[in-house]
Amino acid sequence: MNRQPIVPISVSDYRALAQTRLPRQLFDYLDGGSYQELTLAANSAAFDAVKLRQRVLRDVGAVDTGREVLGQRWTMPMALAPVGYAGMLARRGEVQAALAAEAFGVPFTLSTVALCSIEEVRAAVKAPFWFQLYVYRDRGFARALLERAHAAGCPVLVYTVDLAVLGARYREQRYGMGASLSLAQRARVAADFAWRWRWLYDVAWRGRPFAFGNLAGAVRHARGMSDFRKWIAANLDPSVTWRDLEWLRANWKGKIVVKGLLDPEDARTAMSAIAPEGIIVSNHGGRQLDSTPATLHALPAIREAVGGRTTVLIDGGIRSGLHVFKALASGADACLIGRAWAYALAARGRAGVSAVLATMKRDLEVAMALTGCVSVGEINGDVLV
């Protein structure tokens, strides 16, 4: 029996709450990976397997988790990764998450497929956020998105390169997302949504998620998530190559971070093609090609390939501040979290995201103190067994 925590603390606590509050279709979209979900499981398992050197009798009375990353001062070396359809998890979900991140002092990244538009999120926050881009077949549409993000003052563009096609996500399809359903099957999905009446009232009715945010002008006549997903799958551009990064640099005036690298040769090619200000070691949270390496395992070779020429970030499987500590010790400059904040958003909105961020910062502070590190810059391979 799955017992809900009286006081949710960890990311797993918020995952349990999210599972009770979301319709099954949405929870499986958020929680699932591709194929057998081997890479999904491997991401967190890789972090859990790392062992640390505990050190004692050192002056750790003043531990500082702050770090400057890409010209910004963060309260801890962790940003909120782009999560598509976050507006389906909570009422105006992207706005709530952006407000929580801003108050905490870390960046929020708005997905291309956010259900709150660039303009809506910008109007809600004081400082600009990051923007994530998929390039669709219509380059004019992609250019218009870049212009909107630039007008909103977004300082960093996160360009996702591992989505030439959508991954084979069985769990999504089993409950009706991206699959053709019979009348009886559609009735079962509708009944599950109806049973989550609090979600229906707060998110579906009050939140107006089906305006489709950044893609409102492109997705027409869609009635729900499945239609939205089908449009995205049909409009992704599998012909994109490294040469297209030249187009990206020509059409974006700010910093560029390339997301979705797992191979050191690709990292070297990225540096030659565009010299991005940052790269993100990522397997899309295990949602694209299954049986790829855990991101923590891919990190060292990529760090070696690019050296200090660019900022190296990592995502995938990060569920605690202890995982953040291990990522930095393994060579990352900073991390991004996706599901960790999305579970919290689904469970308790902005307050949940704020609480998870606070817990992860405390986790990091404890890990630093008990390994004898008083600043993030002191976290390196020496703290690993």
C-alpha positions in Angstrom: 0.0 0.0 0.0 1.3 3.4 -1.0 1.1 5.6 2.1 1.1 9.4 1.5 3.5 11.3 3.7 2.0 13.6 6.4 4.7 16.2 5.6 6.2 15.8 2.1 9.9 16.4 2.1 11.7 14.5 -0.6 11.1 14.4 -4.3 9.7 10.8 -3.9 7.2 12.2 -1.4 6.0 14.7 -4.0 5.9 12.0 -6.7 3.5 10.0 -4.5 1.3 13.0 -4.1 1.4 13.8 -7.8 0.3 10.3 -8.6 -2.9 10.7 -6.5 -3.8 14.1 -8.0 -3.1 13.7 -11.7 -5.2 11.8 -14.2 -3.4 8.6 -15.2 -2.6 9.8 -18.7 -0.8 12.9 -17.4 1.1 11.1 -14.6 2.3 8.5 -17.1 3.4 11.3 -19.4 5.4 12.9 -16.6 6.7 9.8 -15.0 7.5 7.5 -17.9 10.4 6.9 -20.3 10.9 5.1 -23.5 10.8 1.4 -24.4 11.5 -0.6 -21.2 12.6 2.5 -19.3 16.0 1.1 -18.6 17.8 4.5 -19.1 15.1 6.2 -17.0 16.0 3.9 -14.1 19.7 4.0 -14.7 19.9 7.8 -14.4 19.1 7.9 -10.7 20.8 4.6 -10.0 24.0 6.0 -11.2 23.9 8.8 -8.7 22.9 6.5 -5.9 25.9 4.2 -6.6 28.5 7.0 -6.1 30.2 6.9 -2.7 31.6 10.0 -0.9 34.5 10.5 1.4 33.2 11.8 4.7 35.7 14.2 6.4 35.6 15.4 10.0 37.0 18.2 12.3 37.1 20.8 9.6 35.7 24.3 9.9 32.4 24.2 8.0 30.6 26.9 10.0 29.9 28.9 6.9 28.9 26.8 3.9 28.1 28.7 0.7 26.1 26.9 -2.0 26.1 29.8 -4.5 27.8 29.8 -7.8 28.1 32.0 -10.9 26.9 30.2 -14.0 26.7 31.7 -17.5 27.0 35.2 -16.1 24.3 34.8 -13.4 24.7 34.3 -9.7 22.6 31.2 -8.5 21.8 30.4 -4.9 22.8 26.8 -5.7 24.2 25.2 -8.9 20.9 23.9 -10.1 18.3 25.3 -12.6 14.8 24.2 -13.5 14.9 22.3 -16.8 12.3 22.7 -19.5 9.2 20.5 -18.9 6.6 20.4 -21.7 2.9 20.7 -20.9 3.7 21.8 -17.3 0.5 23.9 -17.5 -1.4 20.5 -17.4 0.1 19.6 -14.1 -1.1 22.7 -12.2 -3.1 25.8 -12.9 -0.9 28.0 -15.1 1.9 25.7 -14.1 4.8 27.3 -15.9 4.0 30.7 -14.2 3.9 29.0 -10.8 7.2 27.3 -11.3 8.9 30.4 -12.7 7.8 32.4 -9.7 9.2 29.8 -7.3 12.5 29.6 -9.1 12.8 33.4 -9.2 12.1 33.7 -5.5 14.7 31.0 -4.7 17.4 32.5 -6.9 17.8 29.9 -9.7 16.9 30.0 -13.4 13.6 28.7 -14.8 13.6 27.3 -18.4 10.4 27.7 -20.4 9.7 24.9 -22.9 8.7 25.5 -26.5 5.7 23.3 -25.7 4.7 25.2 -22.6 1.0 25.9 -22.1 1.8 29.3 -20.7 3.2 31.6 -23.4 6.5 33.5 -23.3 4.7 36.7 -22.8 2.5 35.4 -20.0 5.4 34.1 -18.0 7.5 37.3 -18.6 4.6 39.4 -17.3 4.5 37.4 -14.1 8.2 37.5 -13.1 10.6 40.4 -12.5 13.7 39.0 -14.2 13.9 37.1 -17.6 14.0 33.4 -17.7 15.7 30.9 -20.1 13.9 29.6 -23.2 14.2 26.2 -24.8 13.7 25.6 -28.5 12.9 22.7 -30.7 13.3 23.5 -34.4 10.3 22.6 -36.4 10.1 22.2 -40.2 8.8 25.8 -40.5 11.9 27.9 -39.9 9.9 31.0 -40.0 7.9 29.8 -37.0 11.1 29.0 -35.2 12.5 32.4 -35.9 9.3 34.0 -34.6 9.7 32.1 -31.4 13.3 33.3 -31.1 12.1 36.9 -31.7 9.5 36.6 -28.9 12.0 35.2 -26.5 14.5 37.9 -27.3 11.8 40.6 -26.8 11.1 39.0 -23.4 14.7 39.5 -22.5 15.6 35.8 -22.2 19.4 35.7 -21.8 19.9 32.0 -22.6 18.5 29.8 -25.3 18.5 26.1 -24.6 18.6 24.3 -27.9 17.5 20.6 -27.7 19.2 18.4 -30.2 18.0 14.9 -29.3 14.5 15.0 -30.6 14.8 14.3 -34.3 11.8 12.0 -33.7 9.8 11.2 -30.6 11.0 8.3 -28.5 8.9 5.1 -28.3 7.1 5.9 -25.0 5.0 2.9 -24.3 3.6 4.1 -21.0 2.1 7.2 -22.7 0.6 5.2 -25.5 -1.0 2.6 -23.1 -3.2 5.3 -21.6 -4.1 7.1 -24.8 -1.5 9.7 -25.5 -0.4 9.6 -29.1 -2.3 6.4 -29.8 -5.6 5.7 -31.6 -8.3 4.6 -29.2 -11.6 2.9 -29.6 -14.8 4.4 -28.3 -14.6 2.2 -25.2 -11.0 3.1 -24.6 -11.7 6.8 -24.9 -14.6 6.3 -22.4 -12.1 4.8 -19.9 -9.7 7.7 -20.2 -12.6 10.2 -19.9 -13.8 8.4 -16.7 -10.3 8.6 -15.2 -10.2 12.3 -15.9 -13.6 12.8 -14.4 -12.7 11.0 -11.2 -9.9 13.6 -10.7 -12.5 16.2 -10.2 -10.2 18.6 -8.2 -7.8 18.6 -11.2 -10.7 19.2 -13.6 -11.9 22.2 -11.6 -8.6 23.8 -10.8 -6.5 23.0 -13.8 -8.8 22.2 -16.7 -11.5 24.7 -16.0 -9.8 27.5 -14.1 -6.4 27.1 -15.7 -7.5 27.0 -19.4 -4.6 24.8 -20.5 -5.8 24.1 -24.0 -4.9 27.6 -25.3 -1.5 25.8 -26.2 0.7 28.7 -25.1 3.7 29.3 -27.4 2.1 27.1 -30.2 -1.3 28.8 -30.1 -1.0 30.1 -33.6 0.3 26.8 -35.0 -1.8 24.1 -33.4 -5.4 24.5 -34.6 -8.5 22.4 -33.9 -6.7 20.3 -31.2 -9.0 19.1 -28.5 -6.5 17.7 -26.0 -3.0 16.4 -25.3 -3.1 13.6 -27.8 -3.9 16.0 -30.7 -1.2 18.4 -29.4 1.4 15.6 -29.3 0.5 14.3 -32.8 1.0 17.8 -34.2 4.5 18.1 -32.5 5.5 14.6 -33.8 4.5 15.6 -37.4 6.3 18.9 -37.3 9.7 18.0 -35.8 12.4 18.3 -38.4 14.5 15.1 -38.6 16.8 16.7 -41.2 18.4 19.1 -38.8 22.2 18.9 -38.8 25.1 20.7 -37.2 25.0 23.2 -40.0 21.7 24.4 -38.7 23.5 25.7 -35.6 24.9 28.4 -37.8 21.3 29.5 -38.5 20.6 29.4 -34.8 23.6 31.6 -34.0 22.7 34.0 -36.7 19.1 34.3 -35.4 19.8 34.5 -31.6 21.7 37.3 -29.9 22.1 35.8 -26.5 23.9 32.8 -25.0 23.3 29.3 -26.5 23.3 26.1 -24.5 23.1 22.8 -26.5 21.0 20.2 -24.7 21.0 16.4 -25.4 24.7 15.4 -25.7 25.9 12.0 -24.6 28.9 11.3 -26.8 32.2 13.1 -26.5 32.6 13.3 -30.3 29.3 15.1 -30.5 30.5 17.5 -27.8 33.7 18.3 -29.8 31.6 18.7 -33.0 29.3 21.2 -31.1 32.3 23.2 -30.1 33.6 23.3 -33.6 30.2 24.1 -35.2 29.0 26.8 -32.9 31.1 27.1 -29.7 28.1 27.2 -27.4 28.4 29.0 -24.1 27.1 25.8 -22.5 26.3 22.1 -23.1 23.9 19.9 -21.2 24.8 16.2 -20.8 21.3 14.8 -21.2 19.4 11.7 -22.4 16.1 13.5 -22.3 15.3 12.0 -18.9 15.3 8.5 -20.5 12.4 9.5 -22.8 14.1 9.1 -26.2 16.5 6.2 -26.9 16.5 3.5 -24.2 19.7 1.7 -23.3 21.8 4.8 -23.6 24.3 5.6 -20.8 23.1 7.3 -17.6 24.1 10.9 -17.9 26.4 10.7 -14.9 28.3 7.9 -16.7 28.5 10.0 -19.9 29.7 13.2 -18.0 33.4 12.5 -17.4 34.3 11.8 -21.1 32.4 14.9 -22.3 34.0 17.0 -19.6 37.4 15.8 -20.9 36.4 16.4 -24.5 35.5 20.1 -24.0 37.8 20.9 -21.1 37.2 24.4 -19.8 36.1 25.8 -23.1 32.4 25.8 -22.2 30.1 25.4 -19.2 29.1 21.8 -18.7 25.7 21.0 -17.1 23.9 17.8 -16.6 20.3 16.6 -16.1 18.6 13.2 -15.8 17.8 11.4 -12.5 18.7 14.2 -10.1 16.4 13.8 -7.2 18.2 15.5 -4.3 20.9 18.0 -3.3 23.1 15.0 -2.7 22.8 14.1 -6.4 23.7 17.7 -7.2 26.9 17.3 -5.1 27.8 14.1 -6.8 27.3 15.7 -10.3 29.7 18.5 -9.4 32.2 16.1 -8.0 32.1 14.2 -11.3 32.8 17.2 -13.4 29.7 19.2 -14.0 29.6 23.0 -13.4 25.9 22.9 -12.5 22.7 20.7 -12.9 19.2 20.9 -14.2 16.2 19.2 -12.6 13.0 18.3 -14.5 10.7 15.7 -12.9 11.8 16.8 -9.5 10.1 20.1 -9.8 7.3 18.8 -12.0 6.2 16.3 -9.4 6.2 19.1 -6.7 4.2 21.4 -9.1 1.6 18.7 -9.7 1.3 18.0 -6.0 1.2 21.5 -4.5 1.8 24.1 -7.1 4.3 26.9 -6.5 4.5 26.0 -2.8 5.6 22.5 -3.7 8.3 23.7 -6.1 9.6 26.1 -3.4 9.7 23.4 -0.8 11.6 20.9 -3.1 14.1 23.6 -3.9 14.6 24.4 -0.2 15.0 20.7 0.6 17.6 20.2 -2.1 19.6 23.2 -1.0 19.6 21.8 2.6 20.7 18.4 1.2 23.6 20.1 -0.6 24.6 22.1 2.5 24.8 18.9 4.6 26.8 17.0 1.9 29.2 19.9 1.7 29.7 20.2 5.5 30.2 16.5 6.0 32.8 16.3 3.2 34.7 19.4 4.4 33.7 21.7 1.5 32.7 25.3 2.4 32.2 26.5 -1.2 30.9 24.9 -4.4 34.3 25.4 -6.0 35.9 22.9 -3.6 33.6 20.1 -4.8 35.8 17.9 -7.1 36.9 14.4 -7.6 38.7 14.4 -4.3 35.4 13.9 -2.4 34.7 10.7 -4.2 35.7 7.2 -3.0 
